[in-house]
Amino acid sequence: MSGDKNIVTLEAADYAAFYIYVILVHPVVVNVGEHLFDNLMERKDFHLVDVKTLTDGSLLVTYEPAKA
């Protein structure tokens, strides 16, 4: 995935702007590429809201920030 322009990275200041996170997970492991969440200063907990399995084996997962 190196050079993939579809990867979106989020800075720590961006986390508060989102209420849900929808992530498409492909069943591939690589040793290169961009991190999804960079520059975290503290732990961020999430609650799994939904999972959909797509026909190609990918997962569409939806998370929301965990309540304190």
The 8 nearest C-alpha neighbors of each residue, nearest first, counted from 0:
[[1, 3, 32, 2, 31, 29, 33, 6],
 [0, 2, 32, 3, 31, 33, 4, 29],
 [1, 3, 0, 4, 32, 33, 6, 5],
 [4, 2, 0, 5, 1, 6, 32, 33],
 [3, 5, 6, 2, 7, 1, 0, 33],
 [6, 4, 3, 7, 2, 0, 8, 33],
 [7, 5, 4, 3, 8, 33, 35, 34],
 [8, 6, 5, 35, 9, 4, 33, 34],
 [9, 7, 35, 36, 6, 34, 37, 10],
 [8, 10, 36, 13, 37, 11, 7, 35],
 [9, 11, 13, 12, 37, 38, 8, 36],
 [10, 12, 13, 39, 38, 14, 9, 37],
 [13, 11, 10, 14, 15, 9, 16, 39],
 [12, 14, 10, 11, 16, 15, 9, 17],
 [15, 13, 16, 12, 17, 11, 9, 10],
 [14, 16, 17, 13, 12, 18, 11, 64],
 [15, 17, 14, 13, 18, 12, 19, 11],
 [18, 16, 15, 19, 14, 20, 13, 63],
 [17, 19, 63, 64, 16, 20, 15, 14],
 [20, 18, 63, 62, 17, 21, 61, 64],
 [19, 21, 62, 61, 63, 22, 18, 17],
 [22, 20, 61, 60, 62, 19, 23, 59],
 [21, 23, 60, 59, 24, 20, 61, 58],
 [22, 24, 59, 58, 60, 25, 21, 57],
 [25, 23, 58, 57, 22, 59, 26, 60],
 [24, 26, 57, 27, 23, 58, 56, 28],
 [27, 25, 57, 24, 28, 56, 58, 55],
 [28, 26, 25, 29, 24, 57, 0, 30],
 [29, 27, 26, 30, 25, 31, 0, 24],
 [30, 28, 31, 27, 0, 32, 1, 26],
 [29, 31, 28, 32, 0, 1, 33, 27],
 [32, 30, 29, 1, 0, 33, 34, 28],
 [33, 31, 1, 0, 34, 30, 2, 29],
 [32, 34, 35, 6, 31, 8, 1, 0],
 [35, 33, 36, 37, 8, 32, 6, 7],
 [34, 36, 8, 33, 37, 7, 9, 6],
 [37, 35, 9, 34, 8, 10, 38, 39],
 [38, 36, 39, 10, 34, 9, 35, 8],
 [37, 39, 11, 10, 40, 36, 9, 41],
 [40, 38, 11, 41, 37, 36, 42, 10],
 [39, 41, 38, 42, 11, 43, 37, 12],
 [42, 40, 39, 43, 11, 38, 44, 37],
 [41, 43, 44, 40, 39, 45, 11, 38],
 [42, 44, 41, 45, 64, 65, 39, 14],
 [45, 43, 65, 64, 42, 46, 66, 63],
 [46, 44, 64, 65, 63, 62, 47, 43],
 [45, 47, 65, 63, 62, 64, 48, 44],
 [48, 46, 62, 49, 61, 45, 63, 60],
 [47, 49, 62, 61, 46, 63, 50, 60],
 [50, 48, 61, 60, 47, 51, 62, 59],
 [51, 49, 60, 59, 61, 58, 52, 48],
 [52, 50, 59, 58, 53, 60, 49, 57],
 [51, 53, 58, 57, 56, 59, 50, 54],
 [54, 52, 57, 56, 55, 58, 51, 59],
 [53, 55, 56, 52, 57, 58, 51, 59],
 [54, 56, 53, 57, 52, 25, 58, 26],
 [57, 55, 53, 54, 52, 58, 26, 25],
 [58, 56, 25, 53, 24, 55, 52, 26],
 [59, 57, 52, 24, 51, 23, 60, 53],
 [58, 60, 23, 51, 50, 22, 24, 52],
 [61, 59, 50, 22, 21, 49, 58, 23],
 [60, 62, 21, 49, 48, 20, 47, 50],
 [63, 61, 47, 20, 48, 46, 19, 45],
 [62, 64, 19, 46, 45, 18, 20, 65],
 [63, 65, 45, 46, 44, 66, 62, 18],
 [66, 64, 45, 46, 44, 63, 67, 43],
 [65, 67, 64, 45, 46, 44, 63, 43],
 [66, 65, 44, 64, 45, 43, 46, 63]]
